[in-house]
Amino acid sequence: MKYFSRVIIFVFIALQLLRLPAFPQFMDIYYHLQSAWGFIQSGGYCTWDFWEYAPFGRPNIYPPLFHIFLALLMKAGASVVLLAKLLEGASPVVFLLVLWDFIRKNYGEELGFFVTAAFASSFAFFTFLSNHIPASLALTLGFLSLGELFKKRVLRAVILLTLCFYTHISVPWFFVLSSAIYAAMNKDYRRDSLRVIFYSSLLALPMLSFELRNLPFIQPVGNAFPGKFHLQLKVVDYILAGFGLFLAAKMASSYKLFISLFLAGFIFLPYPYRFLSAEGYLPVIFLAALAMQWIWQWLKAHVLKAKRMLTGALLLFILFVSPAVILDKPAGSNRTSCKVEWMDSVLSGILLGKGDSIWFPRMYLPAADIIRKNSVKEDIIYSGINFSGVILGALAQRATSNATFPEVSPSVRVNPLSVANIILLPKDMDRQFINGIRLQYRLAKLGESEHFLVFRNPSTAYSLKIRKAVFGFREIMVVLAVFALVFFWKKS
């Protein structure tokens, strides 16, 4: 079955390449690109986010590894648009390759195939991997760490889990908790699992202590997050996973890893979208694959003549149909709608063109060009549409007085218009409102694109305050080089 796994993966790669013109489809990558630009201005890793909520900023508690990676590529001359497209397109495929390789090496080619098929059943999980690239990278590092743990290479597992801590805030805890539960269930890996948890946590202590010190700035948005009221229930997958959970409980101790991952997934419950369709959905893939493998083996033993037809029908259903129940509660409404999405697999989602693109070159590139030509790097921009401001900030490489994510509060709350040097207002905004702002701030028009009016705000005395890096790029490269040397020199 290894050939069928490779066929599915090859199809995904081909389809992602064909979709590159539509990328990026999500907001997150612009936040990461702007953070990377902030690192470049700072000269390395900066613990203060001065590029959003400018000029006052907020603590930069987001783990820095992905932003450092982007900053190094941008310093080398890589286009931010090209980076956004390639990284969104590549992240789900890279994760699938690592996942498939981990399963086939530790549980066999057959289960590797069924994991690949189960992975293909959820378009929501696939798009999550494209959207939340640091989370995808952290999941990739986590399974690479587990792969080294299974080979009894503790030092390598420690390095990879440590990098996971410096990539994402919540994902490493998913692996810490699952490893702890697995240690309790499998005595063969108990000592090594606990060593990996202890030493990686020790190496991650600088990041963890910094996050703890800045807890007062964090405001939970789990209950206010729009995704809480747009939930996807993969009923068939859950039924298969329930049977898979029963099977895993009866199988050899190595299969208890799937139970461990399932139990650890409940840490994402405060964010229902992440629990049902993102990181928390991952154990469902393993358990559903285990159930499908059992069905295949049972058919081989009891229904010899129809085994291929019945198994093929199940796989076609998973690969091309895979229905989902969608629960949606619009903002401000007390009513929850329910509908069935019959074609919700990855392949059907891609082939049917699901997923809205937010990449509109004619909307953003001309406006970004006007900003660059009429400003310096110390100027702060503001857009009347919050997400447009962040996109334009990333493309024009300027700080913004608004921000993408509200989880971390600004250090000072001000009217973002009053501190911005460059103000962009959508042309379809109410004319009376635009004229009122122009008069209030004595705005001078710099130009206009098809979608935006661009003004300079002469009434503000503020400008960007660039903070110095706490860890320069040279020091970062030395640390990464040491990690690489230890990783490849000592296979233990």
C-alpha positions in Angstrom: 0.0 0.0 0.0 3.0 2.3 0.2 2.5 3.1 -3.5 -1.0 4.4 -2.9 0.3 6.6 0.0 2.8 8.1 -2.4 0.1 8.7 -5.0 -2.1 10.6 -2.6 0.9 12.7 -1.4 2.0 13.4 -5.0 -1.6 14.5 -5.9 -1.6 16.9 -2.9 1.8 18.4 -4.0 0.5 18.9 -7.6 -2.7 20.5 -6.5 -0.9 22.8 -4.1 1.4 23.9 -6.9 -1.6 24.6 -9.1 -3.2 26.7 -6.3 -0.2 28.9 -5.7 -1.7 31.9 -7.6 -4.6 31.9 -5.1 -2.3 32.0 -2.1 -2.2 33.5 0.5 -5.7 32.7 1.6 -5.4 33.7 5.3 -4.5 36.6 7.5 -1.9 35.0 9.8 1.0 35.0 7.3 0.9 38.8 7.1 1.3 39.1 10.9 4.3 36.8 10.7 5.9 38.7 7.8 5.5 42.0 9.6 7.0 40.5 12.8 10.0 39.3 10.7 10.3 42.8 9.3 10.3 44.1 12.9 13.1 41.6 13.8 15.2 43.0 10.8 14.7 46.5 12.0 15.7 45.5 15.5 18.7 43.5 14.4 17.5 40.2 15.8 15.0 38.7 18.3 13.1 41.5 20.0 10.9 40.9 23.0 8.8 44.0 22.4 6.3 44.2 19.5 6.9 47.7 18.4 5.6 47.1 14.8 2.0 46.7 15.9 0.0 49.0 18.2 2.8 51.5 17.3 4.3 53.7 18.6 3.8 52.2 22.1 3.6 48.5 21.2 3.1 45.5 23.5 5.2 42.5 24.7 6.1 40.1 21.9 5.3 36.8 23.6 5.0 34.9 20.3 7.9 32.3 20.2 10.4 33.6 17.7 11.7 30.7 15.6 9.4 31.0 12.6 9.9 34.8 12.6 13.7 34.4 12.7 13.4 32.0 9.7 11.3 34.5 7.8 13.6 37.4 8.7 16.7 35.5 7.4 15.0 34.8 4.1 13.8 38.4 3.8 17.3 39.7 4.6 18.6 37.4 1.8 16.2 39.2 -0.6 13.2 36.8 -0.7 9.9 38.5 -1.8 7.3 38.7 1.0 4.6 37.8 -1.5 6.5 34.7 -2.7 7.2 33.7 0.9 3.5 34.0 1.7 2.5 31.8 -1.2 5.1 29.1 -0.9 4.8 28.7 2.9 1.0 28.5 2.9 1.2 26.0 0.0 4.0 23.8 1.5 3.1 23.6 5.2 0.3 21.0 5.0 2.2 18.8 2.5 5.4 18.9 4.6 3.5 18.0 7.7 1.8 15.1 5.9 5.2 13.8 4.7 6.6 13.8 8.2 3.4 12.2 9.7 3.3 9.5 7.0 7.0 8.8 7.5 6.6 8.6 11.3 3.7 6.1 11.1 5.2 3.8 8.4 8.5 3.5 10.2 7.0 2.8 13.6 3.7 1.1 12.7 4.1 -0.2 9.2 3.3 0.8 5.6 -0.3 -0.4 5.8 -1.2 1.9 8.7 0.8 4.7 7.0 -1.5 4.4 4.0 -4.7 4.6 6.1 -3.3 7.6 8.1 -2.7 9.3 4.7 -6.3 8.5 3.7 -7.7 9.7 7.0 -5.7 12.9 6.7 -7.4 13.6 3.4 -10.8 13.4 4.9 -10.9 16.9 6.5 -10.6 20.0 4.4 -10.9 22.1 7.6 -7.8 20.4 9.1 -5.9 20.8 5.9 -6.7 24.6 5.7 -5.7 25.0 9.3 -2.2 23.7 8.5 -2.0 26.3 5.7 -3.3 29.1 7.8 -1.5 28.5 11.1 2.0 27.9 9.8 3.9 28.1 13.1 1.5 25.6 14.6 2.0 23.3 11.6 5.8 23.7 12.0 5.5 22.9 15.7 3.4 19.8 15.0 6.1 18.7 12.5 8.9 19.2 15.0 6.8 17.4 17.6 6.4 14.3 15.5 10.1 14.4 14.5 10.9 14.5 18.2 8.6 11.5 18.8 10.4 9.7 15.9 13.7 10.2 17.6 12.3 9.1 20.9 11.1 5.9 19.4 14.7 5.3 18.1 15.9 5.9 21.7 17.8 9.0 20.6 17.0 11.1 23.6 19.3 14.1 22.8 17.8 14.5 19.3 14.3 14.3 20.7 15.1 17.0 23.3 16.5 19.4 20.7 13.4 19.0 18.4 10.9 19.4 21.3 12.9 22.5 22.5 12.6 24.0 19.0 8.9 23.2 19.2 8.7 25.4 22.4 10.4 28.3 20.5 7.9 27.9 17.6 4.5 27.9 19.2 2.9 28.6 22.5 0.4 25.8 22.9 1.5 22.9 20.6 4.6 21.9 22.6 2.3 21.3 25.7 0.2 18.9 23.6 3.4 16.8 23.0 4.5 17.2 26.7 1.2 16.0 28.0 0.9 13.2 25.4 4.5 12.1 26.2 3.7 12.1 29.9 0.6 10.0 29.4 2.5 7.6 27.1 5.2 7.3 29.7 2.6 6.1 32.2 1.2 3.6 29.7 4.4 2.2 28.2 7.2 1.4 30.6 9.6 0.7 27.8 9.6 4.5 27.0 8.9 5.8 30.5 12.4 6.9 31.4 13.3 8.4 28.0 9.9 10.2 27.7 10.4 11.9 31.1 14.0 12.8 30.2 12.9 14.4 27.0 10.1 16.4 28.8 12.4 17.6 31.6 15.4 18.6 29.5 13.4 20.3 26.7 11.4 22.2 29.3 14.7 23.3 31.0 16.0 24.6 27.6 12.7 26.3 27.0 12.8 28.0 30.4 13.8 31.5 29.0 10.8 31.5 26.7 8.4 30.1 29.3 9.5 32.5 32.0 9.1 35.5 29.6 5.6 34.3 28.7 4.7 34.0 32.4 6.0 37.4 33.3 3.7 38.9 30.6 0.6 37.1 31.6 -1.1 40.4 32.7 -1.1 41.5 29.0 -2.9 38.4 27.8 -6.6 38.5 27.4 -8.4 35.2 26.6 -10.5 35.3 23.5 -11.7 31.7 23.4 -15.3 32.6 24.1 -15.3 35.7 22.0 -13.4 34.2 19.1 -15.7 33.9 16.0 -14.5 30.3 15.4 -16.2 29.3 18.6 -19.5 29.6 16.7 -18.4 28.0 13.4 -17.8 24.4 14.3 -17.4 21.4 12.1 -18.3 17.9 13.2 -16.9 15.0 11.2 -19.4 12.4 12.3 -18.2 9.4 10.3 -14.6 10.1 11.3 -15.6 10.3 15.0 -17.4 7.0 14.7 -14.3 5.4 13.2 -12.1 7.1 15.8 -14.3 5.8 18.6 -13.8 2.2 17.3 -10.1 2.9 16.8 -9.8 4.1 20.5 -11.3 0.7 21.5 -8.8 -1.1 19.3 -5.8 0.9 20.6 -6.7 0.0 24.2 -6.5 -3.7 23.3 -3.3 -3.6 21.2 0.4 -3.6 22.0 1.8 -0.8 24.3 3.3 1.2 21.3 -0.3 1.8 20.1 -1.1 3.6 23.4 0.6 6.6 21.9 -2.7 7.2 20.0 -4.7 7.1 23.2 -2.1 9.5 24.7 -2.5 12.0 21.9 -6.3 11.7 22.1 -6.3 12.6 25.8 -3.7 15.3 25.4 -5.9 16.9 22.7 -8.4 18.1 25.3 -6.0 21.0 26.2 -7.4 22.7 23.0 -11.0 22.5 24.3 -11.1 26.2 25.4 -10.8 27.0 21.6 -13.6 24.7 20.2 -12.5 25.3 16.6 -8.9 24.2 17.4 -10.3 21.2 19.4 -12.7 20.0 16.6 -10.9 21.0 13.4 -7.3 21.8 14.1 -4.7 20.4 16.6 -7.4 18.5 18.6 -8.6 16.7 15.4 -5.2 15.1 14.8 -5.7 12.1 17.2 -9.0 11.4 15.3 -6.9 10.9 12.2 -4.8 8.2 13.9 -7.7 6.4 15.5 -9.9 6.5 12.4 -6.9 5.1 10.4 -6.6 2.3 13.0 -10.2 1.4 12.5 -9.9 1.4 8.7 -6.9 -0.9 8.9 -8.9 -3.3 11.1 -11.8 -3.2 8.6 -9.4 -4.0 5.8 -7.8 -6.9 7.6 -11.2 -8.3 8.7 -12.4 -8.1 5.1 -9.2 -9.9 3.9 -9.9 -12.7 6.3 -13.7 -13.1 6.0 -14.9 -11.5 2.7 -12.2 -12.5 0.2 -14.1 -11.8 -3.0 -15.6 -8.4 -2.1 -12.7 -7.1 0.0 -11.2 -4.8 -2.7 -14.6 -3.5 -3.7 -15.8 -2.8 -0.1 -12.4 -1.3 0.9 -12.3 0.8 -2.2 -15.8 2.1 -1.6 -14.8 3.2 2.0 -11.6 4.9 0.7 -13.5 6.7 -2.1 -16.0 7.9 0.5 -13.2 9.2 2.8 -11.1 10.7 0.0 -13.9 12.4 -2.0 -17.0 12.7 0.1 -16.4 12.7 3.9 -19.4 14.8 5.0 -19.4 17.2 7.9 -22.1 18.8 10.1 -21.6 22.6 10.2 -22.8 24.5 13.2 -22.8 28.2 12.7 -23.9 31.0 15.0 -23.6 34.5 13.5 -22.2 37.2 15.7 -24.9 38.9 17.7 -27.4 36.1 17.0 -28.9 33.7 19.5 -29.8 31.1 16.8 -27.4 28.4 15.7 -27.8 27.1 12.2 -27.0 23.5 11.3 -26.3 22.1 7.8 -24.6 19.1 6.3 -21.6 19.7 3.9 -21.6 16.5 1.9 -18.3 17.0 0.1 -15.8 18.0 2.8 -12.7 16.0 2.0 -9.4 17.7 1.1 -9.6 16.6 -2.5 -13.2 17.7 -3.0 -12.5 21.0 -1.2 -9.5 21.8 -3.5 -11.2 20.6 -6.7 -14.4 22.5 -5.9 -12.4 25.7 -5.1 -13.4 26.0 -1.5 -11.7 28.6 0.7 -11.8 32.4 0.0 -8.5 34.1 -1.0 -7.6 37.4 0.6 -4.9 37.9 -2.0 -6.1 40.8 -4.3 -3.0 42.3 -5.9 -4.9 45.1 -7.5 -6.3 46.1 -4.1 -3.1 46.0 -2.0 0.0 46.4 -4.2 -0.7 49.9 -5.6 -1.6 51.2 -2.2 1.6 49.6 -0.7 3.6 51.3 -3.5 2.2 54.7 -2.6 3.1 54.1 1.1 6.7 53.1 0.3 7.2 56.1 -2.0 5.8 58.7 0.5 7.1 57.5 3.8 10.2 56.3 5.7 10.6 53.2 7.9 9.9 55.3 11.0 6.4 56.2 9.8 3.3 54.5 11.2 0.3 53.5 9.0 -3.3 53.1 9.8 -6.1 51.6 7.8 -9.8 52.0 8.3 -10.1 48.2 7.9 -8.1 46.5 10.5 -6.9 43.4 8.5 -6.1 45.6 5.5 -3.8 47.7 7.7 -1.8 44.6 8.7 -1.6 43.4 5.1 -0.5 46.8 3.8 2.0 47.0 6.7 3.6 43.7 5.7 3.7 44.5 2.0 5.0 48.1 2.5 7.2 47.1 5.4 5.9 49.7 7.8 4.6 49.6 11.4 0.9 49.8 12.1 -1.1 51.5 14.8 -3.7 48.7 14.7 -3.0 45.0 15.2 -4.0 41.6 13.9 -4.6 39.6 17.1 -6.1 41.0 20.3 -4.9 38.3 22.6 -2.0 40.4 23.8 -3.1 43.9 24.9 -1.3 47.1 23.9 0.8 48.8 26.6 -1.0 52.0 26.0 -4.5 52.4 24.6 -4.8 55.3 22.2 -6.9 56.3 19.2 -4.9 54.6 16.4 -5.8 57.5 14.0 -4.1 60.1 16.2 -0.7 58.4 16.2 -0.5 57.3 12.6 1.7 59.2 10.0 0.0 57.6 7.0 -3.7 56.9 7.0 -5.5 54.7 4.4 -9.3 54.9 4.0 -11.3 52.6 1.8 -13.0 54.5 -1.0 -16.3 52.9 -0.3 -16.3 54.3 3.2 -19.0 56.9 4.0 -18.0 60.2 2.4 -19.2 62.3 5.3 -17.0 60.2 7.7 -13.9 60.6 5.4 -14.4 64.4 5.1 -14.8 64.6 8.9 -11.5 62.8 9.5 -9.7 64.9 6.9 -10.9 68.1 8.6 -10.2 66.8 12.2 -6.6 65.8 11.5 -5.9 68.2 8.6 -4.9 65.3 6.4 -2.9 65.9 3.2 -3.7 63.6 0.3 -0.7 61.6 -1.0 -2.5 59.6 -3.7 -5.1 57.0 -4.3 -5.4 53.5 -5.7 -8.4 51.7 -7.0 -9.6 50.9 -3.5 -7.8 53.3 -1.1 -7.3 57.0 -0.4 -3.9 57.6 1.1 -3.2 60.6 3.3 -0.4 62.0 5.4 -1.3 63.1 9.0 0.6 66.2 9.8 -1.0 66.6 13.2 0.7 63.7 14.9 4.1 64.1 16.6 4.6 60.3 16.9 6.9 58.1 15.0 8.1 54.5 15.2 10.3 53.7 18.2 12.6 50.8 17.1 13.7 48.7 20.0 17.1 47.0 20.1 17.2 43.2 19.8 17.9 41.3 23.0 19.5 38.6 20.8 21.2 39.6 17.6 21.2 37.6 14.4 24.9 36.6 14.8 24.2 35.1 18.3 21.1 33.4 16.9 23.1 31.8 14.1 25.7 30.6 16.6 23.0 29.0 18.8 21.3 27.3 15.8 24.7 26.1 14.6 25.5 24.5 18.0 22.1 22.8 18.0 22.7 21.5 14.5 26.2 20.2 15.4 25.0 18.4 18.5 22.0 17.0 16.6 24.0 15.5 13.8 27.2 14.7 15.7 25.7 12.6 18.6 23.0 10.1 17.6 21.8 9.4 21.1 
